[in-house]
Amino acid sequence: MNTPEKAAAVIEAKISRAQKAIDVLRRRGVRMVLFRPPSSGPFLDRENRLLPREKTWDVLVQRTGLPAIHFEDYPELQGYELPEWSHLSEAEARRFTAALVPIVEREFAKLEERDD
């Protein structure tokens, strides 16, 4: 990914691959919600620089039409200690999960309303 063109091609390939997998799961009746877990520090800085949200996550969400939960969009999913900048400690994982579950439940409820 040492040129913008190569980066765009890799991003497109990954999004297309995910979209194909999602299509297979949909045909099988699987209900899904996309989830972007937290990252921080140099790890998040690198992600934002190499894989900007508007060219990756936002495109995937738009193409799949799936409900999506991105940690940056929910105050209750921010502010956790990430010792390696991309993984929660056990104690933080429990607290994070307690905050995440109600959001996931709301998104699945929206899916059910949409399907009715």
C-alpha positions as CSV (number, residue, x, y, z in Angstrom):
1,M,0.0,0.0,0.0
2,N,2.9,2.3,-0.8
3,T,0.9,4.4,-3.3
4,P,-2.6,5.9,-3.1
5,E,-3.7,3.7,-6.0
6,K,-2.5,0.5,-4.3
7,A,-4.1,1.5,-1.0
8,A,-7.4,2.2,-2.8
9,A,-7.2,-1.2,-4.6
10,V,-6.6,-3.0,-1.3
11,I,-9.4,-1.2,0.4
12,E,-11.8,-2.0,-2.4
13,A,-10.8,-5.6,-2.4
14,K,-11.4,-6.0,1.3
15,I,-14.8,-4.2,1.2
16,S,-15.9,-6.3,-1.8
17,R,-14.8,-9.5,0.0
18,A,-16.7,-8.5,3.2
19,Q,-19.8,-7.5,1.1
20,K,-19.8,-11.0,-0.6
21,A,-19.5,-12.7,2.7
22,I,-22.4,-10.6,4.1
23,D,-24.5,-11.4,1.1
24,V,-24.0,-15.2,1.7
25,L,-24.9,-14.8,5.3
26,R,-28.0,-12.7,4.5
27,R,-29.2,-15.4,2.1
28,R,-28.9,-17.9,5.0
29,G,-31.1,-15.6,7.1
30,V,-28.4,-14.4,9.4
31,R,-29.1,-11.0,11.0
32,M,-26.0,-8.8,11.4
33,V,-24.8,-5.6,12.9
34,L,-21.4,-4.2,11.9
35,F,-19.2,-3.3,14.9
36,R,-16.0,-1.3,15.0
37,P,-14.2,-1.9,18.3
38,P,-12.1,0.8,19.9
39,S,-8.5,1.5,19.3
40,S,-6.4,4.4,20.6
41,G,-3.0,6.1,20.6
42,P,-0.5,5.4,17.8
43,F,-2.6,2.5,16.6
44,L,-5.7,4.7,16.0
45,D,-3.5,7.4,14.5
46,R,-2.1,4.9,12.0
47,E,-5.6,3.5,11.2
48,N,-6.9,7.0,10.6
49,R,-4.0,7.8,8.3
50,L,-3.9,4.6,6.3
51,L,-7.5,3.5,6.4
52,P,-9.6,6.7,6.8
53,R,-13.1,6.0,8.0
54,E,-14.8,7.8,5.1
55,K,-13.0,5.5,2.6
56,T,-13.4,2.2,4.6
57,W,-16.0,1.9,7.4
58,D,-18.5,4.4,5.9
59,V,-18.3,2.7,2.5
60,L,-18.8,-0.8,4.0
61,V,-21.8,0.4,5.9
62,Q,-23.3,2.2,2.9
63,R,-22.8,-0.8,0.6
64,T,-24.1,-3.4,2.9
65,G,-27.0,-1.4,4.4
66,L,-26.4,-3.0,7.7
67,P,-26.8,-1.3,11.0
68,A,-23.5,-0.3,12.3
69,I,-21.9,0.5,15.6
70,H,-18.6,2.5,15.5
71,F,-17.1,3.2,18.9
72,E,-16.4,6.8,18.0
73,D,-20.2,7.4,17.6
74,Y,-21.1,6.4,21.1
75,P,-19.8,8.2,24.2
76,E,-20.4,5.1,26.3
77,L,-18.0,3.1,24.1
78,Q,-15.1,5.6,24.6
79,G,-12.6,6.3,27.3
80,Y,-11.5,2.7,28.1
81,E,-8.0,1.7,28.9
82,L,-6.4,0.0,25.9
83,P,-3.0,-1.3,27.1
84,E,-1.8,-2.1,23.6
85,W,-4.0,0.6,22.0
86,S,-6.2,-2.0,20.4
87,H,-7.3,-4.5,23.1
88,L,-9.2,-4.0,26.3
89,S,-7.9,-5.4,29.6
90,E,-10.2,-8.0,31.2
91,A,-11.7,-5.6,33.6
92,E,-12.3,-3.0,30.9
93,A,-13.7,-5.7,28.5
94,R,-16.4,-6.5,31.1
95,R,-17.3,-2.9,31.5
96,F,-17.2,-2.3,27.8
97,T,-19.4,-5.3,27.1
98,A,-22.0,-4.0,29.6
99,A,-22.1,-0.7,27.7
100,L,-22.1,-2.4,24.2
101,V,-24.9,-4.9,24.8
102,P,-27.8,-2.4,25.0
103,I,-26.6,-0.7,21.8
104,V,-26.5,-4.0,20.0
105,E,-30.0,-4.9,21.3
106,R,-31.3,-1.6,20.0
107,E,-29.8,-2.1,16.6
108,F,-31.3,-5.6,16.4
109,A,-34.7,-4.2,17.5
110,K,-34.5,-1.7,14.6
111,L,-33.8,-4.6,12.2
112,E,-36.9,-6.4,13.5
113,E,-39.0,-3.3,13.0
114,R,-37.6,-2.8,9.5
115,D,-38.4,-6.5,8.6
116,D,-42.0,-6.3,9.8
